[in-house]
């Protein structure tokens, strides 16, 4: 995939990230700039690696909410970085890993995820209020399906709604098959759940209206390679962009 900017979820501590960074450098992928975010969960975290300079890092590590009279915190936090691609082009990236679909005794997992999604949307709205034309990417493992309340909350409505890039497997050069007004019949799943033997799309790459002007749809896809499941039960997604404002 050879990405210029790489966001990862379920990374360990800082030493683990640095080990990954060193291993990638040995394979020819050098990421001198990085941000590691540790939230309430002490085991798994969110991180961003980049070939480009970070103008700013705004880690969100202590956001909380009330649910049924109890105080909760966003488990993994949110990584937020401003990336300077070149002298003329920059963008903001927010990486998230929302509550898993695993049941917990403290509260309903879907309710927890919806609250985390609401906080993420508040951050998005704040950025777009400050700059309606902001080049903004919001991505990560959102642990829910497209029509769920949490995903609809993150995408939003109206002029500040985000655009779902919906990466799919490359189709061998064939045109996609359409199914009327619904989404294209392309293979978009990103996650395999062995217990249920199900394949679903729970990883997203969303764009602001400003960022979407530079989006290259033909450079956007789900990676599909033999042995994809050796490293993870998720498949990586990638999107391409031109590096000047349109």
Backbone bond lengths (Angstrom), bond angles and torsions (degrees), N, CA, C in turn:
res aa  C-N    CA-C-N  psi(-1)  N-CA   C-N-CA  omega(-1)  CA-C   N-CA-C  phi
1 X - - - 1.465 - - 1.529 111.48 -
2 X 1.337 116.31 -33.89 1.463 121.66 175.10 1.532 112.22 50.98
3 X 1.338 118.99 53.06 1.471 119.70 -176.03 1.519 112.12 -75.10
4 X 1.328 115.96 149.71 1.460 120.97 173.86 1.523 110.94 -79.22
5 X 1.323 116.42 -33.33 1.462 122.38 177.37 1.520 107.28 -130.04
6 X 1.326 116.70 128.97 1.458 122.20 -175.35 1.525 109.50 -124.06
7 X 1.332 116.70 120.97 1.464 122.24 174.20 1.521 108.36 -104.92
8 X 1.318 116.22 133.94 1.464 120.69 -178.44 1.518 109.59 -129.33
9 X 1.335 114.84 144.87 1.457 121.96 174.61 1.531 108.57 -115.97
10 X 1.315 115.64 162.33 1.475 122.77 -179.14 1.529 112.01 59.99
11 X 1.323 115.95 32.25 1.458 119.70 173.08 1.536 107.70 -82.47
12 X 1.320 116.69 153.06 1.463 120.71 177.00 1.520 111.43 -77.43
13 X 1.319 117.00 -146.67 1.458 121.98 -179.65 1.510 112.35 -74.08
14 X 1.322 115.54 -176.11 1.462 121.08 -177.14 1.523 111.06 -60.42
15 X 1.313 117.99 -39.79 1.462 119.97 179.57 1.524 111.65 -61.89
16 X 1.335 116.15 -36.51 1.468 119.87 177.11 1.520 110.55 -65.26
17 X 1.334 117.10 -42.71 1.458 120.79 177.92 1.525 110.86 -62.06
18 X 1.310 116.82 -43.09 1.459 119.95 179.61 1.529 111.80 -65.83
19 X 1.333 116.18 -33.67 1.466 119.54 175.61 1.521 110.56 -66.08
20 X 1.343 117.03 -43.51 1.466 120.80 175.76 1.524 110.29 -60.31
21 X 1.316 116.32 -44.98 1.463 120.96 -180.00 1.526 111.18 -60.18
22 X 1.323 116.89 -41.11 1.463 121.08 178.89 1.523 111.03 -66.61
23 X 1.326 116.73 -40.94 1.464 120.72 179.27 1.521 111.15 -64.61
24 X 1.324 116.30 -40.88 1.463 119.91 178.30 1.530 110.70 -65.10
25 X 1.326 116.39 -39.80 1.466 119.12 178.59 1.517 111.11 -61.30
26 X 1.326 116.64 -38.10 1.462 120.38 178.62 1.521 111.82 -64.60
27 X 1.337 116.34 -24.18 1.466 120.64 178.58 1.528 112.17 -95.78
28 X 1.334 116.99 7.01 1.451 120.44 176.14 1.508 115.57 97.50
29 X 1.341 117.44 7.07 1.463 121.47 178.62 1.523 108.29 -110.95
30 X 1.321 116.76 102.98 1.464 121.11 -174.86 1.524 109.67 -103.17
31 X 1.330 116.11 123.25 1.459 122.30 179.26 1.529 109.06 -122.77
32 X 1.331 117.49 88.22 1.467 119.69 -176.99 1.529 114.14 -69.72
33 X 1.343 117.10 -18.91 1.461 120.40 -175.63 1.529 109.31 -113.59
34 X 1.328 116.21 135.10 1.457 119.47 -176.69 1.519 111.33 -152.22
35 X 1.327 115.05 155.81 1.461 122.29 176.07 1.522 107.84 -139.76
36 X 1.324 116.56 129.01 1.463 123.23 -179.86 1.525 107.91 -118.32
37 X 1.337 116.84 128.05 1.463 121.05 -176.29 1.519 109.37 -120.07
38 X 1.315 115.98 123.23 1.461 122.30 177.63 1.518 109.09 -110.78
39 X 1.335 116.75 120.07 1.455 121.42 178.02 1.522 111.17 -99.31
40 X 1.329 114.96 -149.90 1.461 120.95 -177.20 1.527 111.38 -67.07
41 X 1.325 116.95 -34.45 1.463 121.49 176.36 1.531 108.38 -69.08
42 X 1.313 116.20 125.17 1.473 119.56 -175.83 1.521 113.44 -88.88
43 X 1.337 117.69 -3.24 1.466 120.73 -173.22 1.519 113.94 -104.91
44 X 1.324 117.27 -42.94 1.467 120.16 -175.39 1.520 109.58 -125.40
45 X 1.339 114.60 144.09 1.458 120.07 -170.83 1.529 110.20 -137.21
46 X 1.327 114.81 -178.86 1.462 123.36 179.89 1.520 107.97 -118.95
47 X 1.334 116.65 143.45 1.463 119.45 -179.63 1.525 110.34 -148.39
48 X 1.320 114.98 158.75 1.467 122.51 176.50 1.523 107.75 -131.53
49 X 1.321 116.28 131.29 1.467 123.73 173.85 1.523 108.18 -114.57
50 X 1.342 116.93 143.33 1.464 118.61 -174.49 1.519 111.71 -149.13
51 X 1.325 114.59 142.45 1.460 120.56 169.23 1.524 111.01 -78.04
52 X 1.328 115.87 -20.68 1.454 121.40 -175.91 1.531 110.49 -99.65
53 X 1.326 114.55 156.94 1.460 121.37 -178.88 1.529 111.55 -67.74
54 X 1.332 116.09 143.81 1.457 121.65 170.87 1.538 108.00 -91.80
55 X 1.315 115.94 122.49 1.460 119.72 173.33 1.523 110.70 -75.09
56 X 1.335 115.70 -31.66 1.464 120.25 179.83 1.514 109.14 -159.20
57 X 1.329 115.78 150.03 1.469 122.93 172.16 1.525 107.81 -124.37
58 X 1.327 116.20 127.10 1.459 121.04 179.28 1.534 108.68 -124.72
59 X 1.312 117.94 78.52 1.467 119.49 -179.71 1.527 110.96 -69.61
60 X 1.318 115.65 136.77 1.465 121.69 178.01 1.531 106.67 -107.18
61 X 1.319 115.52 103.59 1.461 120.11 -170.21 1.519 114.25 -117.91
62 X 1.329 117.55 -9.30 1.466 118.67 -171.36 1.522 112.64 -134.00
63 X 1.345 118.08 20.11 1.459 120.31 178.75 1.524 110.18 -67.44
64 X 1.318 116.40 138.85 1.457 120.50 -178.84 1.519 111.92 -137.69
65 X 1.320 115.85 171.57 1.463 121.10 -179.96 1.525 108.81 -156.29
66 X 1.340 114.72 160.18 1.456 121.83 175.24 1.521 109.40 -100.58
67 X 1.319 116.65 133.48 1.457 122.04 177.64 1.521 107.88 -139.86
68 X 1.320 115.00 119.18 1.464 120.76 -178.98 1.526 112.27 52.78
69 X 1.319 114.91 40.03 1.451 120.39 176.64 1.510 115.33 80.29
70 X 1.333 117.89 3.95 1.462 121.34 -179.72 1.518 109.81 -114.73
71 X 1.312 115.61 147.59 1.456 121.51 178.45 1.522 109.83 -91.86
72 X 1.355 115.62 129.17 1.459 122.49 176.52 1.524 108.81 -126.02
73 X 1.318 115.36 160.72 1.455 121.63 174.36 1.522 109.61 -121.64
74 X 1.324 115.38 151.02 1.459 120.35 175.90 1.524 108.07 -61.62
75 X 1.329 116.77 121.48 1.463 120.67 -166.98 1.519 113.46 -60.69
76 X 1.334 117.04 -47.95 1.474 118.99 -172.35 1.518 113.10 -108.96
77 X 1.320 117.71 1.11 1.451 119.64 -177.32 1.526 111.63 68.06
78 X 1.316 115.48 -177.93 1.462 121.87 176.67 1.523 108.68 -129.40
79 X 1.317 116.49 135.73 1.464 121.05 172.36 1.527 108.11 -90.89
80 X 1.309 116.56 133.89 1.463 120.84 176.41 1.522 108.51 -136.31
81 X 1.332 116.43 123.78 1.462 121.72 -179.24 1.519 110.04 -135.79
82 X 1.327 115.91 145.91 1.458 122.61 170.15 1.520 107.26 -99.83
83 X 1.318 116.85 122.11 1.457 122.46 -173.15 1.529 110.08 -108.67
84 X 1.336 116.41 124.93 1.466 122.22 176.88 1.528 108.21 -96.05
85 X 1.324 116.89 104.78 1.465 121.42 -176.71 1.523 110.96 -78.10
86 X 1.333 115.97 -46.80 1.457 121.80 176.67 1.523 107.55 -153.44
87 X 1.302 116.46 -172.28 1.466 119.45 -174.96 1.521 112.49 -63.12
88 X 1.332 116.64 -25.28 1.458 120.07 -175.27 1.522 114.22 -106.49
89 X 1.339 117.79 -13.12 1.472 117.75 -170.26 1.517 111.78 -131.96
90 X 1.338 114.92 135.19 1.459 121.83 175.50 1.527 108.80 -146.89
91 X 1.318 115.83 161.52 1.456 120.91 176.64 1.517 109.42 -150.76
92 X 1.316 114.97 162.62 1.460 122.37 175.97 1.519 108.76 -107.51
93 X 1.327 116.55 135.59 1.458 122.11 178.31 1.521 109.57 -122.53
94 X 1.343 115.80 131.43 1.460 122.16 174.25 1.524 107.63 -119.12
95 X 1.320 116.22 123.63 1.465 122.28 179.85 1.519 108.91 -112.68
96 X 1.349 115.41 135.61 1.463 120.24 -175.47 1.521 110.32 -138.14
97 X 1.322 114.75 155.46 1.463 122.65 172.68 1.521 106.55 -138.17
98 X 1.328 115.98 97.53 1.461 120.41 -174.33 1.522 111.33 -77.38
99 X 1.321 114.48 166.91 1.469 122.34 -179.56 1.528 111.06 -48.39
100 X 1.331 115.62 135.43 1.467 120.30 179.48 1.521 110.50 -68.70
101 X 1.318 115.12 169.71 1.471 120.21 176.92 1.522 111.84 -86.05
102 X 1.301 117.01 7.37 1.458 121.28 175.24 1.531 109.82 -73.31
103 X 1.320 116.81 131.92 1.453 121.03 -179.58 1.523 110.79 -68.31
104 X 1.337 115.08 144.44 1.463 121.99 176.59 1.522 108.16 -132.63
105 X 1.333 118.20 152.72 1.461 120.15 -176.63 1.518 114.01 -72.57
106 X 1.324 118.69 -21.19 1.462 121.02 -172.56 1.528 113.31 -71.50
107 X 1.345 117.15 -33.88 1.471 120.86 -176.32 1.516 108.81 -170.16
108 X 1.319 115.86 169.47 1.465 120.78 176.49 1.523 109.40 -67.20
109 X 1.329 116.77 129.86 1.461 120.58 -175.06 1.523 112.35 -61.85
110 X 1.339 117.50 -35.42 1.469 120.13 179.44 1.525 110.83 -67.81
111 X 1.337 117.04 -38.57 1.464 120.33 177.71 1.524 111.04 -64.57
112 X 1.325 116.95 -40.42 1.462 120.43 177.54 1.525 110.56 -62.70
113 X 1.309 115.87 -43.54 1.468 120.35 -179.11 1.530 110.37 -64.62
114 X 1.324 117.31 -39.97 1.461 120.30 179.16 1.522 111.53 -63.93
115 X 1.330 116.99 -37.99 1.460 119.74 178.11 1.523 110.83 -67.27
116 X 1.320 116.92 -41.07 1.465 119.67 176.53 1.527 110.56 -62.96
117 X 1.326 116.59 -40.30 1.469 120.98 178.28 1.522 110.98 -62.64
118 X 1.330 117.47 -37.53 1.463 120.86 178.99 1.523 111.41 -64.60
119 X 1.332 116.38 -40.77 1.462 119.62 177.94 1.525 110.58 -65.77
120 X 1.327 116.40 -41.57 1.466 120.28 177.16 1.523 110.48 -60.43
121 X 1.325 116.85 -41.86 1.460 120.46 179.81 1.530 110.92 -65.67
122 X 1.319 118.00 -35.42 1.461 120.59 176.50 1.523 111.13 -61.02
123 X 1.329 116.69 -39.72 1.469 120.55 177.77 1.529 109.65 -65.21
124 X 1.337 115.92 -43.93 1.471 120.41 178.06 1.519 110.70 -59.05
125 X 1.339 116.65 -47.98 1.469 120.44 -178.76 1.516 111.48 -61.31
126 X 1.325 116.97 -39.43 1.460 120.05 179.28 1.525 110.91 -62.39
127 X 1.322 117.08 -41.99 1.464 119.81 180.00 1.530 111.02 -66.30
128 X 1.326 117.07 -41.04 1.463 120.05 -176.88 1.522 112.11 -77.19
129 X 1.328 118.00 -25.26 1.467 119.45 171.97 1.527 109.89 -66.75
130 X 1.317 116.22 -40.37 1.462 119.97 179.67 1.523 111.78 -68.77
131 X 1.332 116.55 -33.69 1.470 121.16 -178.92 1.525 108.75 -151.15
132 X 1.341 117.85 94.84 1.475 120.48 -178.58 1.522 113.83 -59.75
133 X 1.337 117.67 -22.23 1.467 121.38 -179.66 1.527 112.53 -98.94
134 X 1.316 117.14 14.28 1.452 121.22 -177.81 1.527 111.61 -56.50
135 X 1.327 116.71 135.51 1.461 121.94 170.05 1.528 107.74 -78.38
136 X 1.323 117.53 103.97 1.461 122.17 -172.13 1.524 110.69 -128.77
137 X 1.328 115.96 130.34 1.461 122.88 172.16 1.524 107.65 -116.42
138 X 1.321 116.10 129.89 1.470 122.17 175.04 1.518 106.76 -120.86
139 X 1.328 117.22 120.52 1.458 118.98 -173.40 1.516 111.81 -144.95
140 X 1.323 114.75 170.47 1.451 119.57 173.41 1.507 113.52 139.05
141 X 1.315 113.97 -170.33 1.459 123.04 177.23 1.520 106.98 -90.81
142 X 1.355 115.90 102.10 1.457 120.41 -177.28 1.528 112.24 -93.31
143 X 1.329 116.59 -5.68 1.464 122.00 171.94 1.529 114.18 57.09
144 X 1.326 116.87 31.22 1.466 118.81 178.11 1.519 109.90 -154.81
145 X 1.340 114.72 166.50 1.456 121.38 -176.68 1.528 111.38 -91.31
146 X 1.316 115.63 163.24 1.462 121.09 -169.67 1.523 113.38 -56.37
147 X 1.317 118.16 -38.69 1.465 120.46 -175.12 1.522 112.57 -90.32
148 X 1.309 117.92 6.58 1.464 120.60 179.00 1.524 110.21 -72.29
149 X 1.322 115.59 159.39 1.456 120.35 -179.62 1.521 111.04 -63.09
150 X 1.327 117.42 -38.24 1.468 119.30 -177.86 1.527 111.36 -65.16
151 X 1.325 117.91 -43.26 1.470 120.03 -179.68 1.524 110.47 -68.68
152 X 1.328 117.29 -41.14 1.463 119.64 177.63 1.521 111.36 -63.23
153 X 1.325 116.83 -33.94 1.465 120.68 177.08 1.520 111.01 -65.17
154 X 1.332 116.90 -45.92 1.468 120.24 -179.29 1.520 110.94 -64.65
155 X 1.311 117.43 -44.50 1.471 120.61 -179.09 1.518 110.45 -64.31
156 X 1.333 117.77 -41.51 1.450 121.36 177.73 1.519 113.09 79.24
157 X 1.317 114.35 -172.60 1.461 120.75 -176.94 1.520 109.88 -137.74
158 X 1.330 114.97 163.56 1.451 120.41 174.64 1.512 113.77 74.71
159 X 1.325 116.15 -152.56 1.463 120.95 -171.45 1.524 112.80 -67.96
160 X 1.323 117.91 -22.30 1.461 120.42 -179.99 1.528 112.70 -101.83
161 X 1.327 117.11 15.69 1.466 120.01 176.63 1.523 109.67 -65.58
162 X 1.327 115.48 142.38 1.460 120.66 176.69 1.521 110.53 -86.13
163 X 1.306 115.67 156.71 1.469 122.33 -179.41 1.520 108.77 -103.31
164 X 1.317 115.75 127.70 1.460 122.44 179.60 1.526 108.81 -83.93
165 X 1.332 117.12 114.24 1.470 119.52 -178.43 1.528 112.12 -70.79
166 X 1.326 117.99 -21.66 1.467 123.95 177.03 1.535 112.37 45.10
167 X 1.321 118.27 63.44 1.470 119.97 177.90 1.526 111.53 -59.67
168 X 1.322 116.10 144.67 1.463 122.03 -179.71 1.519 109.23 -136.55
169 X 1.322 115.10 163.03 1.461 119.10 173.93 1.524 109.62 -60.56
170 X 1.315 115.38 144.69 1.455 118.93 175.48 1.521 109.85 -64.55
171 X 1.336 115.12 142.10 1.460 120.30 -168.60 1.517 112.56 -104.53
172 X 1.325 117.21 27.13 1.457 120.21 177.37 1.508 114.09 63.67
173 X 1.335 116.88 24.64 1.458 120.27 -179.99 1.509 113.80 84.84
174 X 1.341 118.05 -5.52 1.455 120.36 179.04 1.520 110.52 -79.20
175 X 1.331 118.12 148.37 1.473 119.16 177.17 1.521 109.92 -68.26
176 X 1.331 118.02 147.74 1.464 120.17 179.33 1.516 111.54 -67.35
177 X 1.331 115.88 149.68 1.459 121.35 176.02 1.518 109.05 -88.86
178 X 1.322 116.84 132.44 1.457 120.51 -178.43 1.520 109.60 -101.30
179 X 1.324 114.04 153.35 1.461 120.25 179.42 1.519 108.25 -128.11
180 X 1.337 115.60 65.33 1.448 120.31 178.87 1.520 111.83 64.08
181 X 1.331 116.94 -136.79 1.459 120.65 -174.88 1.524 114.27 -78.62
182 X 1.319 118.76 -7.22 1.464 119.93 -178.01 1.517 110.10 -90.92
183 X 1.321 115.95 -178.04 1.465 120.93 -173.61 1.526 111.82 -64.35
184 X 1.326 114.88 158.85 1.455 120.97 178.46 1.529 110.50 -60.53
185 X 1.328 115.66 149.83 1.461 121.08 176.57 1.524 109.09 -83.49
186 X 1.309 114.70 69.46 1.453 120.59 176.75 1.524 108.29 -117.52
187 X 1.318 116.63 160.64 1.461 121.57 -175.87 1.528 108.41 -88.28
188 X 1.325 116.30 107.13 1.455 121.32 -171.84 1.527 113.93 -117.03
189 X 1.330 118.47 1.00 1.469 118.36 -174.45 1.522 110.74 -63.79
190 X 1.339 114.00 144.92 1.463 120.39 -179.48 1.520 112.65 -120.78
191 X 1.344 118.10 -9.44 1.460 120.64 -171.49 1.521 110.91 -140.47
192 X 1.320 115.73 133.89 1.463 121.74 175.86 1.520 109.22 -111.89
193 X 1.346 116.95 124.77 1.457 122.89 178.44 1.523 108.24 -107.21
194 X 1.337 115.65 104.59 1.454 120.98 -172.33 1.515 114.19 -62.51
195 X 1.336 117.34 -37.26 1.461 120.09 -176.88 1.523 111.89 -59.71
196 X 1.341 116.09 -40.06 1.466 120.55 -179.68 1.522 112.56 -97.81
197 X 1.335 116.94 -9.05 1.459 122.03 -174.27 1.525 110.36 56.28
198 X 1.345 115.53 50.27 1.461 121.25 -178.36 1.524 110.51 -122.42
199 X 1.321 114.25 150.70 1.455 122.69 177.61 1.530 107.19 -120.19
200 X 1.328 117.22 129.53 1.462 119.21 -175.77 1.519 110.73 -145.49
201 X 1.313 115.17 163.75 1.470 121.40 177.22 1.517 107.93 -103.79
202 X 1.336 116.51 105.17 1.459 120.90 179.13 1.529 111.64 -124.57
203 X 1.332 117.00 0.71 1.460 122.42 176.77 1.529 108.27 -107.76
204 X 1.330 116.34 132.96 1.461 120.64 -170.55 1.518 111.37 -131.53
205 X 1.333 113.97 155.38 1.449 122.42 172.35 1.525 105.86 -136.61
206 X 1.336 115.40 104.97 1.464 122.98 -172.67 1.518 110.18 -110.44
207 X 1.337 116.08 149.15 1.460 121.14 -174.96 1.519 111.91 -127.33
208 X 1.324 115.69 144.17 1.462 120.10 167.91 1.528 108.82 -71.90
209 X 1.327 115.27 167.12 1.463 119.30 178.79 1.524 110.78 -60.85
210 X 1.341 117.08 -37.04 1.456 120.08 179.69 1.520 112.05 -65.78
211 X 1.328 117.06 -44.09 1.468 120.89 -178.77 1.523 110.93 -68.86
212 X 1.317 116.96 -32.89 1.463 120.61 -177.19 1.523 112.33 -64.33
213 X 1.314 117.65 -21.35 1.469 119.85 179.21 1.521 111.39 -67.76
214 X 1.328 116.69 -24.88 1.467 120.96 -179.81 1.529 112.98 -99.87
215 X 1.296 117.36 1.02 1.461 123.17 -174.12 1.530 111.75 -70.45
216 X 1.329 116.09 133.48 1.468 122.42 175.71 1.527 108.22 -105.23
217 X 1.314 116.53 103.97 1.462 120.00 -176.25 1.520 112.11 -64.94
218 X 1.340 116.90 -31.48 1.466 119.60 -178.16 1.525 112.65 -78.04
219 X 1.338 117.29 -3.84 1.462 121.55 176.05 1.534 110.39 -114.01
220 X 1.314 115.62 27.23 1.465 122.47 -176.86 1.518 108.97 -124.15
221 X 1.343 116.74 124.98 1.461 117.96 -173.07 1.526 111.80 -165.90
222 X 1.335 114.79 166.05 1.459 123.07 167.39 1.521 107.29 -94.63
223 X 1.320 116.65 131.12 1.456 119.36 179.22 1.530 109.76 -71.24
224 X 1.326 116.80 125.89 1.460 122.47 179.07 1.521 108.50 -127.20
225 X 1.314 115.81 103.57 1.454 121.42 -179.60 1.522 109.76 -132.24
226 X 1.327 118.20 153.86 1.468 119.28 173.39 1.528 110.36 -57.79
227 X 1.313 115.67 139.74 1.458 120.09 179.41 1.511 113.83 74.22
228 X 1.342 117.01 21.84 1.462 120.45 -176.78 1.532 111.70 -57.05
229 X 1.347 118.29 -31.09 1.453 121.12 -172.20 1.516 114.95 -85.70
230 X 1.326 118.72 2.32 1.461 120.67 -179.32 1.533 110.70 -66.14
231 X 1.319 115.99 -42.01 1.464 119.84 -175.24 1.522 112.83 -85.10
232 X 1.321 117.96 -31.74 1.462 120.06 -170.84 1.515 109.64 -161.82
233 X 1.351 115.76 159.87 1.463 119.82 172.38 1.527 111.41 -87.30
234 X 1.345 116.97 4.54 1.458 122.85 172.91 1.528 109.66 -110.54
235 X 1.327 115.43 154.18 1.463 120.61 171.55 1.527 109.05 -108.00
236 X 1.333 118.24 140.57 1.466 120.01 -179.00 1.524 112.11 -73.18
237 X 1.328 114.66 151.95 1.463 121.31 175.78 1.519 108.51 -121.74
238 X 1.325 115.80 152.03 1.461 120.81 -177.28 1.522 108.98 -142.28
239 X 1.333 115.50 148.14 1.456 121.38 173.44 1.519 108.63 -134.73
240 X 1.329 116.38 145.59 1.459 122.28 -179.95 1.524 111.13 -109.80
241 X 1.336 115.50 153.33 1.467 121.65 -178.06 1.521 110.17 -145.27
242 X 1.331 116.37 150.64 1.454 120.15 165.72 1.519 107.66 -76.97
243 X 1.318 117.61 156.71 1.457 120.49 -171.93 1.523 112.39 -109.36
244 X 1.334 114.68 42.64 1.453 120.60 170.14 1.525 108.17 -150.52
245 X 1.323 115.65 150.02 1.468 119.79 -178.55 1.516 111.00 -68.02
246 X 1.326 114.31 137.71 1.462 120.21 176.50 1.529 109.65 -108.51
